[in-house]
């Protein structure tokens, strides 16, 4: 599932082709993805200008001139790619339609934005821009980890007395937005904290130390274009490459990268998800 860096990378890639442009035509080729599309989605999008593309947690938000906002979730296999528009150093001709091209935006600058989702776990919805904070997918999300509202005091308060493992706590979108399995594993390695450690038993100083680590890991991943493991692609169709710098994630049985450690990375399952860690460096 794409996490914050992957979604932010896609948003950044889409912005030059979509912001300030009118959706000349919106092709909606099926009635649903993970959930049904909103009523008259094609008609409500066609003719609307995209004022701004934003990201909230793992969602892309397109503010429209119609006072509505389009919410986009990539899901497990969703891709949004740009064709027919120059973005930096690349230019792609419009490809032939593919089987799983479920939504296609034809923009006023001749760009075509295609949402392809083979597994159909993605989603799109339309909501009043003024009431977006009340949308059922957004209303309970915590602060953005790269924003000012996410700070040491916030994280200490949220984890105080919590009896769940720290790995589970950091995956809770009500505590911090956008973190997923990959980047929590990497954060906990850098922080030297075992993923099964009870969140409420970690000292305030160690909790506080995770805030800049979280920001660093996410910022580095964004700079690398995210992590490509299976289906994820950037908006230009290229792969992200942060996965080449993983310290623990998906490295079960490999030697820890810490100098003079020598231990093997281990894998455990927590709440149905794999956690990777070094048994010596993480306590």
N, C-alpha and C positions, 0 to 999 in steps of 0.2 A: 504494500500500500504506500503510495507516495506520501512523504512527510513534508514538513514545512519547507526545507530547501528545494525539493523537487517542484513543489507548487509555486514557490517564489520564482524559481528559474523559468517555469512555463509562463507565469504572468509577465515577467520582464521581457521574454521573447515575443509575447503577443502584443504588448503595449504599442510598439511603433506601427504595427499594422492595423490596430483597432481603435486606439484612442483618437477622438476627434473625427472619426469616420462614421458614415451612415451605413446601417445594414440595409442594403438594397433589396436583398431577398434572404429569407431564412428558410432553408429546407429542413423540415422535420420528418424523417423517413420512417418513424415507427411511433407508436403511442406512448412508449415508456422506456425507461432504463431500469434502474433499481426500483423506482417508483414511477407512477404515471406522470407524464409531463403536464404542466398547467394547461388549463383550457385555452384554446386559441393561441397557443404559444407562437406559431409562425406569424399570425396576423399581428400580435402584440409586439413582436420584434422587428418585423419588416417596416422600414421607414424610420426607425429610431436611431438617434445618434448616440454613440458610446462616449460619454463624457470623461469617464475615468475607469481604469482597471485597478482593483485593489485586491489584497489578500487578507482573509481573516482565518487564522488557524490553517486548516488544510483546504480551504475553500477559496476559489477565485470569485470576486464580485465585480460585475460590470454595471456601473451607474448609467442609466439611460436618460435621454432627454424627455421621456414620457413619465418621469417621476417614479419609474419602477427600477428595480435592481435585479439583474440576472445572476443567480447563484449557480456556480459550476463546481461539481466534485468529480475528480478524475476516477475515483474508485481504484480497483486493483489493476485494470488493464487499459484504462482510458488514456487516449493521447489527443492533444490538440496541436495540429500542425498548420503552418502557414505556407501557402504557395502563391506564386504570381506577384510577389512583392519583395523588393530588395530590403534586407535587414542586415546592415553591416556589409560583410563580404560575400554573402551568399544570395542566390536567387533561384527559386524553384519554379519551373513551369507547373501548371495545374496537372496533377496526376489523374489518371482514369479513376472513376468512382470504384470504391472497394466495398466488399460485402458488408462490413461493419461500420460504414460511414453513416452514423445515425443522425447527426445534425451538422449542417453545413451553412456557414455564414458567407454570403457574397457581399463584400464591402465596396464602398464607393471609390476606393483607390485601386480597384481591380484585384485586391487581395482576396484569397479564399481561405477561410478558417474551417478546418474539418475536425470534428470530434468523432474519433473512431474508438469503439469499445467492444472488443470481442466477447468479454464475459458479461457485459452489461451490469456491472456493479457501480457504475458512475451514476450521476444524477444532475438534473437541472431543475431550477424552479424560478419563478418570478414573484417578487414581493414589492410592496410599496417601499420606496427608498426611505421615507421618513419613519417607517415602522420596522426596519430591518433588525433592530436589536431585539425585537420580540419574536423573530422567526424561530421556529422550534429547533432548528439545527444550530442556531447561533446564540440563543439567549443565555445559556449556562456556561459558555466558554470563558475560561480565565484570561489573564493578561497575555499579551504577546511577549515572548521571551526576549525579543530585541527592542522592546519599548521600555519607556521609563516606569511604567506601572509594575513591571516585573523587577523586583529588587530583593535585597537580602531580607528585609523586614517582612515582606510578603511571603517569601518561601518559608522562613522560620515559623511564621504564624500558621501557615497552612499545614505544615508537617508536625507541629507540636502535638504530642500525645497520640499520633496516628499509629495504629497497630499493624498496618499493612506493610509489605516489603517496599523498600525505597523504589525498586524498579516499577512496581505497580503504581505507586503514588505519582511518580513522574510521568506516567502514561495517562494519568487522569486529566482530561482536558479542562476540568473545572479548576485545577490548580495552576496549570500553565498550558497555553495553547500551542498546538502544532507538533509537539514532541511525539515521536513514535519509537518503535522497537529498536531500530538501527541506532539512532542517535542517543538514546538513553544508555544503551550498552557502551557506546564510546565515551559518553560523559562520565559514567560511573568508573570506567577504567582510569580516566585522567584524574578523577577525584580520589581514587584509591578506596572506593567503597564497594563492598560486596553487594550484589543485586538482591540477595535475600535478607539483608539487614533490615530490621524494623525501622521504619522512617522516624517514628517518635523517639527512638533511642540514639539517634545520631546527634552529636553535640551541635549547638547553634553555630559555632565557628565553622564546623565542617559543612553544615547546610549552607551557610553563607558563601563558602568557597565554591559551591557548585554554580552559583549565579554567573560569574564571569566565564566559567568553563562551558556552561550551556551556550552562552553567547559566542564564545570562540569556536566551538564545534559547529554550530549552525552557520556562522559567517564563513568558515572555511569550506563547508559543504556547498553553500550558495556560490562561492567563488569558483568551485570546481564543477558547477553545473549539476549538482546533486549526485545521487548514487544510482547507477543503472545495474539492476540485478536481473530483472526479467523483461517486463514490458515497458518500463519507463523510457521516454525519449523527451528531449528538449523540443521547443516549438519549431526549431529548424530541422528536426529529425535526428540530430546528433545525440550520442550517448553522454551522460554525465560520467565523471571519473573519480569521484570521491571514494568509491569502493576500493580503489587501489591503495588508499591510505588507511584502511581500517586497522585498528589496533587489536580489537577483539572480535567484532561481529563476523560471523561465518568463518572463524578461524579455529574451530574445534580441533584439538590435537596438534596444532602448530605451536612453535616455541614463542613465548612472550617476547615482545619487542624491547622490553626494559633491559638495559645493559646489566649483565651479571645475574639476571633472574634465572633463566634456564628452565622455568616451569612451562608446562603445556597449558594452552588455553582450554578451559572446560566449558561444557554446555549443560545447562539444566533447563527444565521446562517450568515456566511460571504462568499461570492462568492461560495455558494453551499456547504460549509463545516461547520461543527459544531465547535464553539469556546466555551470553558468552562472557567469560571473565577469567582473570588470572587468579588462582587460589592463593598465590603468595603476595601479589601486589595489591589485592583488594581485600579489605578486612571489614 
